Amino acid sequence: MKKQYKNFISFEGIDFSGKTTQISSLLPRFEEVGISVEVLREPGGTLISEEIRSILLNPEHHMMHPRAEILLYSAARAQLVHEKIIPMLENGQYIIADRFFDSTTAYQGYGRKLDIQFVHQLNSFATSGVIPYKTFFIDITPREAYRRHKEAQRGRDRLEKEEISFYEAIREGFLKIAKENPERFIVIDGERPIHEVTSLLWSHIKKIWNL
Protein backbone atom coordinates (compact mmCIF):
# COMPACT_ATOMS: atom_id res chain seq x y z
CA MET A 1 0.00 0.00 0.00
CA LYS A 2 1.48 3.35 -1.06
CA LYS A 3 1.78 6.15 1.49
CA GLN A 4 2.44 9.55 -0.06
CA TYR A 5 3.14 12.62 2.04
CA LYS A 6 3.05 16.10 0.49
CA ASN A 7 5.81 17.26 2.87
CA PHE A 8 8.27 14.74 1.38
CA ILE A 9 10.26 15.33 -1.81
CA SER A 10 13.35 13.60 -3.18
CA PHE A 11 16.26 14.44 -5.46
CA GLU A 12 17.75 11.92 -7.87
CA GLY A 13 20.53 11.85 -10.43
CA ILE A 14 23.67 10.04 -11.45
CA ASP A 15 26.86 10.82 -9.55
CA PHE A 16 28.06 14.42 -10.02
CA SER A 17 24.64 15.54 -11.28
CA GLY A 18 24.74 18.38 -8.75
CA LYS A 19 21.71 17.33 -6.72
CA THR A 20 23.48 17.66 -3.36
CA THR A 21 24.83 21.08 -4.35
CA GLN A 22 21.34 22.17 -5.36
CA ILE A 23 19.81 21.00 -2.08
CA SER A 24 22.42 23.04 -0.18
CA SER A 25 21.69 26.08 -2.37
CA LEU A 26 17.98 25.82 -1.59
CA LEU A 27 18.30 25.68 2.20
CA PRO A 28 18.77 29.46 2.70
CA ARG A 29 15.60 30.04 0.67
CA PHE A 30 13.63 27.83 3.03
CA GLU A 31 15.02 29.78 5.97
CA GLU A 32 13.92 33.04 4.35
CA VAL A 33 10.30 31.85 4.18
CA GLY A 34 10.40 30.34 7.67
CA ILE A 35 10.25 26.68 6.67
CA SER A 36 12.31 24.10 8.57
CA VAL A 37 13.45 21.34 6.21
CA GLU A 38 15.26 18.16 7.23
CA VAL A 39 17.70 16.85 4.61
CA LEU A 40 18.41 13.12 4.75
CA ARG A 41 20.92 11.41 2.51
CA GLU A 42 20.96 7.87 1.19
CA PRO A 43 22.51 5.62 2.08
CA GLY A 44 22.85 7.13 5.52
CA GLY A 45 20.90 9.37 7.86
CA THR A 46 21.04 7.07 10.89
CA LEU A 47 23.87 5.42 12.81
CA ILE A 48 23.14 2.01 11.29
CA SER A 49 22.56 3.40 7.80
CA GLU A 50 25.84 5.33 7.86
CA GLU A 51 27.70 2.16 8.84
CA ILE A 52 26.15 0.40 5.85
CA ARG A 53 27.12 3.34 3.65
CA SER A 54 30.76 2.92 4.58
CA ILE A 55 30.60 -0.70 3.46
CA LEU A 56 28.81 0.08 0.20
CA LEU A 57 31.12 2.88 -0.94
CA ASN A 58 34.44 1.39 0.17
CA PRO A 59 36.58 1.00 -3.01
CA GLU A 60 38.17 -2.12 -1.48
CA HIS A 61 34.82 -3.93 -1.71
CA HIS A 62 35.02 -4.33 -5.49
CA MET A 63 34.02 -7.98 -5.20
CA MET A 64 30.54 -7.11 -3.85
CA HIS A 65 27.83 -9.07 -5.64
CA PRO A 66 24.88 -7.05 -7.07
CA ARG A 67 22.44 -9.03 -4.90
CA ALA A 68 24.41 -8.22 -1.76
CA GLU A 69 24.60 -4.59 -2.91
CA ILE A 70 20.85 -4.14 -3.35
CA LEU A 71 20.11 -5.79 0.00
CA LEU A 72 22.55 -3.49 1.77
CA TYR A 73 21.04 -0.39 0.17
CA SER A 74 17.57 -1.61 1.11
CA ALA A 75 18.63 -2.33 4.67
CA ALA A 76 20.02 1.20 5.05
CA ARG A 77 16.81 2.63 3.61
CA ALA A 78 14.55 0.52 5.84
CA GLN A 79 16.35 1.79 8.93
CA LEU A 80 16.16 5.42 7.78
CA VAL A 81 12.47 5.21 6.85
CA HIS A 82 11.33 3.61 10.07
CA GLU A 83 13.67 5.38 12.47
CA LYS A 84 13.33 8.88 11.03
CA ILE A 85 11.28 9.48 7.89
CA ILE A 86 7.90 8.08 8.94
CA PRO A 87 7.93 9.63 12.45
CA MET A 88 9.02 12.99 11.04
CA LEU A 89 6.46 13.02 8.24
CA GLU A 90 3.64 12.10 10.59
CA ASN A 91 4.76 14.97 12.83
CA GLY A 92 4.44 17.40 9.90
CA GLN A 93 8.19 17.82 9.28
CA TYR A 94 9.26 18.81 5.77
CA ILE A 95 11.82 16.36 4.37
CA ILE A 96 14.13 16.37 1.36
CA ALA A 97 15.77 13.04 0.57
CA ASP A 98 19.09 13.14 -1.25
CA ARG A 99 18.28 9.89 -3.10
CA PHE A 100 15.52 7.42 -2.26
CA PHE A 101 14.28 4.15 -3.74
CA ASP A 102 14.36 5.39 -7.35
CA SER A 103 18.15 5.24 -7.09
CA THR A 104 17.92 1.54 -6.31
CA THR A 105 15.65 0.97 -9.31
CA ALA A 106 18.05 2.89 -11.57
CA TYR A 107 21.39 1.70 -10.20
CA GLN A 108 20.69 -1.89 -9.21
CA GLY A 109 17.70 -2.54 -11.48
CA TYR A 110 18.82 -0.93 -14.73
CA GLY A 111 22.53 -0.55 -13.97
CA ARG A 112 23.17 -4.00 -12.48
CA LYS A 113 20.44 -5.65 -14.60
CA LEU A 114 18.56 -7.13 -11.63
CA ASP A 115 14.93 -8.11 -12.08
CA ILE A 116 12.92 -4.88 -12.08
CA GLN A 117 9.78 -6.43 -10.63
CA PHE A 118 11.78 -7.81 -7.70
CA VAL A 119 13.43 -4.40 -7.22
CA HIS A 120 10.00 -2.75 -7.01
CA GLN A 121 8.85 -5.31 -4.45
CA LEU A 122 12.00 -4.87 -2.37
CA ASN A 123 11.69 -1.09 -2.49
CA SER A 124 8.11 -1.28 -1.26
CA PHE A 125 9.07 -3.69 1.53
CA ALA A 126 11.99 -1.53 2.72
CA THR A 127 9.91 1.66 2.78
CA SER A 128 6.59 0.20 3.96
CA GLY A 129 5.10 1.84 0.88
CA VAL A 130 6.30 5.39 1.62
CA ILE A 131 6.92 7.38 -1.57
CA PRO A 132 7.90 11.02 -2.15
CA TYR A 133 5.21 13.47 -3.23
CA LYS A 134 7.52 14.83 -5.93
CA THR A 135 10.91 13.72 -7.21
CA PHE A 136 13.38 15.97 -8.99
CA PHE A 137 15.65 14.15 -11.42
CA ILE A 138 18.70 16.32 -12.13
CA ASP A 139 19.68 15.06 -15.57
CA ILE A 140 23.23 15.18 -16.92
CA THR A 141 25.07 12.92 -19.35
CA PRO A 142 27.63 10.42 -18.03
CA ARG A 143 30.33 12.22 -20.03
CA GLU A 144 29.50 15.45 -18.21
CA ALA A 145 29.63 13.54 -14.92
CA TYR A 146 33.12 12.25 -15.77
CA ARG A 147 34.22 15.77 -16.69
CA ARG A 148 32.96 17.13 -13.37
CA HIS A 149 34.67 14.36 -11.44
CA LYS A 150 37.98 15.12 -13.12
CA GLU A 151 37.53 18.80 -12.36
CA ALA A 152 36.78 18.03 -8.69
CA GLN A 153 40.13 16.21 -8.38
CA ARG A 154 39.09 13.76 -5.71
CA GLY A 155 39.20 10.01 -5.37
CA ARG A 156 36.46 7.71 -6.58
CA ASP A 157 34.30 5.56 -4.30
CA ARG A 158 33.35 2.01 -5.27
CA LEU A 159 30.46 3.02 -7.54
CA GLU A 160 32.27 5.97 -9.09
CA LYS A 161 34.92 3.55 -10.35
CA GLU A 162 32.38 1.92 -12.71
CA GLU A 163 32.63 2.24 -16.50
CA ILE A 164 30.73 4.94 -18.37
CA SER A 165 28.40 2.28 -19.85
CA PHE A 166 27.14 1.58 -16.31
CA TYR A 167 26.13 5.22 -15.90
CA GLU A 168 24.57 5.33 -19.36
CA ALA A 169 22.30 2.45 -18.32
CA ILE A 170 21.48 4.21 -15.05
CA ARG A 171 20.62 7.48 -16.76
CA GLU A 172 18.35 5.68 -19.22
CA GLY A 173 16.80 3.90 -16.26
CA PHE A 174 16.04 7.18 -14.50
CA LEU A 175 14.49 8.61 -17.67
CA LYS A 176 12.32 5.52 -18.02
CA ILE A 177 11.22 5.76 -14.38
CA ALA A 178 10.37 9.44 -14.92
CA LYS A 179 8.33 8.60 -18.00
CA GLU A 180 6.43 5.92 -16.09
CA ASN A 181 5.71 8.31 -13.18
CA PRO A 182 4.92 11.67 -14.81
CA GLU A 183 2.72 12.78 -11.91
CA ARG A 184 5.64 12.48 -9.48
CA PHE A 185 8.80 13.13 -11.49
CA ILE A 186 10.10 16.53 -12.59
CA VAL A 187 13.09 16.29 -14.92
CA ILE A 188 15.56 19.18 -14.67
CA ASP A 189 18.41 19.86 -17.11
CA GLY A 190 21.39 19.69 -14.75
CA GLU A 191 23.84 20.97 -17.36
CA ARG A 192 22.41 24.49 -17.19
CA PRO A 193 24.24 27.08 -15.03
CA ILE A 194 23.94 26.26 -11.33
CA HIS A 195 22.01 29.44 -10.44
CA GLU A 196 19.48 28.76 -13.21
CA VAL A 197 18.88 25.24 -11.94
CA THR A 198 18.44 26.53 -8.39
CA SER A 199 15.90 29.13 -9.50
CA LEU A 200 13.95 26.57 -11.51
CA LEU A 201 13.87 24.12 -8.61
CA TRP A 202 12.74 26.83 -6.21
CA SER A 203 9.88 27.86 -8.51
CA HIS A 204 8.65 24.26 -8.56
CA ILE A 205 9.04 23.78 -4.80
CA LYS A 206 7.14 26.98 -3.99
CA LYS A 207 4.17 25.64 -5.96
CA ILE A 208 4.43 22.16 -4.44
CA TRP A 209 4.55 23.39 -0.85
CA ASN A 210 2.49 26.56 -1.38
CA LEU A 211 5.29 28.82 -0.15
N, C-alpha and C positions, 0 to 999 in steps of 0.2 A: 504493500500500500504506500503510495507516494505521499510525502508530507512536504509541502512547499510553504516557505515563510517569506513574506515580502521584505523582511529586514535582513535577508541573506543573499549576497551576490558573490560571484566568484570570478576570478581572472585566470585565463588559460593561455598557453602559447608554448612554442618550442623554446629550448634554452636560448637565452640572449634575445628574446623577443622584446624585452623591456617592461614586462608586466610588473615586476617588483619595483622598478624605478617609477612607473606610473602610479602605483599605489602610494608610494612615499610622497609623490608630488601632489596627490589629492588630499592627503591628511590635513594640511593647513587650511584647505577650503572647507573641510568639515568643521574644523575648529571655529572658523569665521561665522558659520551659520549655527553654531552651538550644538552640533551633533557629535556624540561620542561614538566612535567606531572602533571595534576590536578587529585587528588584523591577525589572522592565523595562517601559518604557512604549512604546506604539505610537502613531504612528510615532516612531521614535527608538531609543535604546539603544546605538547605535554611532555613530562619527564620520560615516559615510556616511548612515546612517538619519536622523540629526539634521539633516544638510544637506537631505535630501529633505523632512523635516518643515517646515523653514522655508519651502520652496517651496509646500508644500501648504496651509499655514495663513495665508500672506500675504494679507491682504484685498485687496491690489492685483491679485491674480491671479484676479479675478472672471470672466475670460474662459475659464478652464480647462475643457476639454471633459471630460465624464464618463469617456470612454475613457482620456484622458491621466491623469485622477485615479486611476482604479483601477490603472493600471499603475505609477504612482508609489508608491501605498500598497503594492502587491505587491513592488516593488523594495526598499522600505525593510524590509519584513518578511523577504524572502529573505536580505538581508544580516544582519539580527538573528538569524534562526534558525540560519544556518550559521556565523556568526562566534561567537555566544555561546550560544544556547539549546541546541542539540544537544550541543556539548562539555560544557556545564555539567550537563545532565541525565544524560549518560552517566558523569559523574564523581560522580553522587549528589547534586548540589546541588538544594535546594528552590527553585523559581521561581514567582513570581506575575507574571503578565502583565497590565498595565493596558491592556486591549484586545488582541485577537488577530484571527484571520481572520473570526470571526463579525461583527465590526464592518464588514468589507468586504461581507459578504453582506447585512447590514442597510442600511448606508448607500449603497453603490453598487448593490447588487442591487435591494433594495426601495425605497430612497430615490430613486436615479437611474434606476430602471427598466431596468437592464441585464439581459441574459439570465442567469437564475439558474444554469442548467446550466454556462454558460461561467464564471461567477463561482466555482462550486464547483471546476471544473477548474483555474482559475488559482490559487485558494487552495491546492489540493493541490500544484501545481507549485512555488509559492513556498516552501512549508513542507517539501517532500519528505515529505509525509504526516504530519508531526508534529501531534498534536492534544492539547489539555489533557485531564487526567483528569476534572476537574470544572470547570464554568463557572458563576460566579455572575452572574445578570442582575439588576442593581439597577433595579427598575422604578419610574419616575415618569411622570406625564403631561407632555406638552409644555408645557401651561399652567403647571404647577408649575416646569418648567425655566426658562421665561421669567420667572416671578416671582423665582426664585433669582438669575437673571442680573441682573435689575434691582436686587435687593438687594445684590449683590456690587459694583455700581458700577464695572465695568471694561469696557474695550473689547471688541468682538467680533472673533474671527478670521474667516477666510473662510467656514468652515462655519457658525459661529454666526450669521452674517448671513442665513441661509436663512429662508424663511417657515415658519410653524408647521405647515403642511400637509406639509412635507418631514419634519419630526420625527414627525408622526403616522404617516406611512408607515414610517419607521424603527422606531418603537416596535412597530407591528403586525408588522413583519418580524422583530424580535427575539422577539416572543411566538410567532410561527409557527415559528421556528428552535428555540425551547425545546420546543414541543409535538412537533416532529419528532425531538428528541434528549432524551427524558425521562431516559435513563440518565446523561447528562452534565450537563444544565442544572439549576440550582437557582434558582428565581425568588424574589427577595426584594422585599418592599414597601419601596421606598426613601423613602416619604413618612412612615414612622414616625419617632419621635424617633431622633436619631443614635445615642445610647447603646444603644437597643433593637436597632437594626440591627447594631451592632458585636457585641453579645452573641449575637445569632442567628447571625451569620456565624462567630463563634468556635466556637460549639457544633457547627456543621457541619464546620468545618476540623479540630477535634480528632478527630472520628470518621473523617474522610477520611485523615488522616495519623497516626492512632493516638497522639495526644499525651496 
